Amino acid sequence: MPYDSFGSAMKRGFIRMPVAIRTIILINAVVFVLQTLGGQTLNALVVGYLGFDPTFPTVLLQPWRMITYTFIHAGFLHFLFNMLWLWWMGKAVEQHLGPRSFTVIYFGAGILGALLDSVLAMIFGSAIVIGASGAVTGILVAFGMLFPRAPIMLFLFPPIEARFFVAGWIVIDILFLGSGDGVARLVHLGGALGGYLFIKAHQSGNDLSVVIRYFEYMFGRLKPQKKPKNKNMSIVSDAEIIEEVDQKELDKILEKISQKGYDSLTKEEKKKLFELSKKN
């Protein structure tokens, strides 16, 4: 039995990824390659124009940064671990909710993380933020809420239930707030809050996918379905239908008179004949 090449196996595995995760990872990979190959000059331009700047008025005048910053990373390990966590935890979430709802949670968490960082920048200090960590944290929280008892396997650790693992992740971010370690803890916490709120909304019966559907309608990717017309059918008005029914009833009554005489009609038939004769 012939074995696939490494490239073929990688391609097949990539195609089998859930569509939203596959798209997000691909965009992140392309941006990371451009950052790497472009050198320090291009990397500085990418970070300077697409990284999230929490200061006023940039946060209001350049709102796209609240999304674009999630596609930029500071180095290979930063990129690698964010994408691995997204794949490990996000796969079950997307398969459970669908790609549209998953996308809403992912970018919604990233946006809420950026907003929280901007609001508290005066207290904890401001700096350009890059990386998918806030959005990925939102997905981790979503996973922990949807599959609280799922075992998380970490190197040299016994299996940990997802709810405890996610809670520990959040506690670490809280403990190290303002530590100056270069990690955007506020963005993580805002992303966690976003994941929590979106899953709560989903569990309350709200359809998260309507957000993506709205943009699909806006850009013409999704159009209202129209029922195909039957060429053999003609359009008739209500008046025409009523007139046709009345004529059939009149013909039926007249036929009865011709066969059995007027006296054979019931009281209701005589009344109907009188009403129809007035119409005609």
C-alpha positions in Angstrom: 0.0 0.0 0.0 1.7 3.3 -1.1 2.0 6.0 1.5 1.2 9.7 0.9 4.0 12.2 0.9 4.4 14.6 3.8 3.0 17.5 1.6 -0.1 15.5 0.6 -0.8 14.5 4.2 -0.5 18.1 5.3 -2.8 19.3 2.5 -5.4 16.6 3.4 -5.3 17.5 7.1 -5.6 21.2 6.4 -8.6 20.7 4.1 -10.3 18.6 6.8 -10.1 21.4 9.3 -13.4 23.2 10.1 -13.9 26.0 7.6 -13.7 29.0 10.0 -10.6 27.7 11.8 -8.9 26.8 8.5 -9.5 30.3 7.1 -8.3 32.1 10.3 -5.2 30.0 10.5 -4.4 30.5 6.8 -4.7 34.3 7.1 -2.5 34.3 10.2 0.1 32.2 8.4 0.2 34.4 5.4 0.6 37.5 7.5 3.3 35.9 9.6 5.2 34.8 6.5 5.0 38.4 5.1 6.3 39.7 8.4 9.1 37.3 8.4 10.2 37.7 4.8 9.7 41.5 4.8 12.3 42.2 7.4 12.2 44.8 10.2 11.0 47.6 7.9 7.9 45.8 6.7 7.2 44.3 10.1 7.3 47.8 11.7 4.9 49.1 9.1 2.5 46.2 9.6 2.5 46.5 13.4 2.3 50.3 13.2 -0.7 50.4 10.9 -2.6 47.2 11.8 -1.7 46.6 15.5 -4.3 47.8 18.0 -3.5 51.2 19.5 -5.6 51.7 22.6 -5.0 55.4 22.9 -7.6 58.1 22.0 -8.5 59.2 19.4 -6.8 56.4 17.4 -9.2 53.8 18.8 -12.2 55.7 17.5 -10.7 56.9 14.2 -9.2 53.5 13.2 -11.6 50.9 14.5 -10.4 48.2 12.0 -7.4 47.8 14.2 -9.6 45.9 16.7 -9.7 43.1 14.2 -6.5 43.3 12.2 -4.3 43.1 15.4 -5.5 39.5 15.8 -3.6 38.5 12.6 -0.2 39.9 13.7 2.3 38.1 15.9 5.6 39.0 17.5 7.5 35.8 16.7 7.2 32.1 15.7 6.3 30.7 19.1 3.7 33.5 19.6 2.1 32.5 16.3 2.5 28.8 16.8 0.9 28.5 20.2 -2.0 30.8 19.4 -2.8 28.7 16.4 -2.4 25.4 18.2 -4.7 26.5 21.0 -7.2 27.7 18.4 -7.1 24.3 16.7 -7.1 22.1 19.8 -10.0 23.9 21.5 -11.7 25.6 18.6 -12.4 22.4 16.6 -15.1 21.1 19.0 -16.6 24.6 19.4 -17.0 25.2 15.7 -18.4 21.7 15.1 -20.9 22.3 17.9 -22.0 25.8 16.9 -21.2 26.0 13.2 -18.7 28.3 11.4 -20.8 31.5 11.5 -21.4 31.4 15.3 -17.8 30.4 15.8 -16.6 33.4 13.8 -18.8 35.7 15.8 -17.3 34.4 19.1 -13.8 34.6 17.9 -13.8 38.1 16.5 -16.3 39.3 19.1 -13.9 38.2 21.9 -11.0 39.9 20.1 -12.9 43.1 19.8 -14.1 43.1 23.4 -10.5 42.4 24.6 -9.3 45.4 22.6 -12.0 47.6 24.0 -11.3 46.6 27.6 -7.6 47.3 27.1 -8.5 50.7 25.7 -10.8 51.6 28.6 -8.2 50.6 31.3 -5.1 51.9 29.4 -5.0 54.9 31.6 -4.5 52.7 34.7 -2.3 49.9 33.4 -0.5 51.7 30.6 -0.9 51.7 26.9 1.1 49.9 24.2 0.5 48.6 20.7 -1.2 45.2 21.0 -0.7 42.3 18.5 -1.7 38.7 18.5 -4.7 36.4 18.5 -4.5 35.6 22.3 -7.6 37.6 23.2 -9.7 36.0 20.5 -8.3 32.5 21.4 -9.0 33.1 25.1 -12.6 33.7 24.1 -12.7 30.3 22.3 -11.1 28.6 25.4 -13.9 30.0 27.6 -16.5 28.9 25.0 -15.0 25.4 25.1 -14.9 25.3 28.9 -18.6 26.3 29.0 -19.8 23.9 26.3 -17.6 20.9 27.4 -16.9 21.6 31.1 -15.8 18.1 32.0 -13.7 17.4 28.8 -10.1 16.4 29.9 -7.3 18.7 28.9 -4.0 16.9 28.5 -0.9 19.0 29.4 2.7 17.8 29.4 3.7 16.2 32.7 0.3 16.9 34.2 -2.6 14.6 34.8 -5.8 15.2 32.8 -7.5 18.5 33.9 -11.2 19.1 33.3 -11.8 22.0 30.9 -13.7 24.1 33.4 -10.7 24.1 35.9 -8.1 24.6 33.2 -9.9 27.7 31.8 -10.5 29.1 35.3 -6.8 28.7 36.1 -5.9 30.4 32.8 -8.0 33.4 33.8 -6.7 33.5 37.3 -3.1 33.7 36.1 -4.0 36.7 33.9 -5.6 38.4 36.8 -2.7 37.8 39.1 -0.2 39.1 36.6 -2.1 42.3 35.7 0.3 45.2 35.5 3.4 43.0 35.9 5.1 44.5 32.9 5.8 41.1 31.4 4.8 42.3 27.9 1.7 40.1 27.8 -1.6 41.8 27.1 -3.5 40.5 30.1 -6.4 42.9 29.7 -6.9 41.7 26.2 -7.0 38.1 27.5 -9.6 39.0 30.2 -11.7 41.0 27.7 -11.6 38.0 25.3 -12.6 35.7 28.2 -15.5 38.0 29.0 -16.5 38.0 25.3 -16.5 34.2 25.1 -18.6 34.0 28.3 -21.2 36.5 27.1 -21.6 35.0 23.7 -22.0 31.4 24.9 -24.5 32.7 27.5 -26.4 34.4 24.7 -26.3 31.1 22.7 -27.6 29.1 25.6 -30.4 31.6 26.0 -31.6 30.7 22.5 -30.1 33.6 20.6 -28.7 32.8 17.1 -25.2 34.2 16.9 -24.9 33.5 13.2 -27.3 36.4 12.3 -24.3 38.8 12.7 -22.4 37.0 9.9 -25.5 36.6 7.8 -26.1 40.4 8.0 -22.7 41.0 6.5 -23.3 38.4 3.9 -26.5 40.2 2.8 -24.7 43.5 2.8 -22.0 42.3 0.5 -24.3 40.2 -1.7 -22.9 36.8 -0.8 -26.2 35.7 0.6 -29.5 36.5 -1.2 -33.1 35.8 -0.2 -34.3 32.7 -1.8 -37.2 33.1 -4.2 -39.6 30.3 -5.0 -39.4 29.3 -8.7 -42.4 30.4 -10.7 -44.6 27.8 -12.4 -44.9 28.8 -16.0 -48.1 26.8 -16.3 -49.9 28.8 -13.7 -51.7 32.0 -14.4 -52.4 34.8 -11.9 -56.0 35.3 -10.9 -57.6 37.7 -8.6 -59.8 36.9 -5.6 -62.8 38.3 -7.5 -62.3 35.9 -10.4 -62.1 32.9 -8.0 -65.3 33.9 -6.2 -67.1 34.4 -9.5 -66.1 31.0 -10.7 -67.3 29.3 -7.5 -70.6 31.2 -7.7 -71.2 30.2 -11.3 -70.6 26.5 -10.5 -73.2 26.7 -7.7 -75.7 28.5 -9.9 -75.3 25.8 -12.6 -75.8 23.1 -10.0 -79.0 24.6 -8.8 -80.4 25.2 -12.3 -79.7 21.6 -13.3 -81.6 20.4 -10.2 -84.6 22.6 -11.3 -84.6 21.3 -14.8 -84.6 17.7 -13.5 -86.9 17.9 -10.5 -88.6 21.3 -10.6 -88.3 24.4 -8.5 -90.2 22.9 -5.5 -87.4 20.3 -5.1 -85.0 23.1 -4.0 -84.2 23.4 -0.3 -84.7 26.6 1.6 -80.9 27.4 1.4 -80.8 26.6 -2.3 -83.7 29.0 -3.0 -82.0 31.7 -1.0 -78.7 31.1 -2.9 -80.5 31.2 -6.2 -82.1 34.5 -5.3 -78.7 36.0 -4.3 -76.9 34.8 -7.4 -79.7 36.1 -9.7 -79.3 39.5 -8.2 -75.5 39.5 -8.9 -76.1 38.5 -12.5 
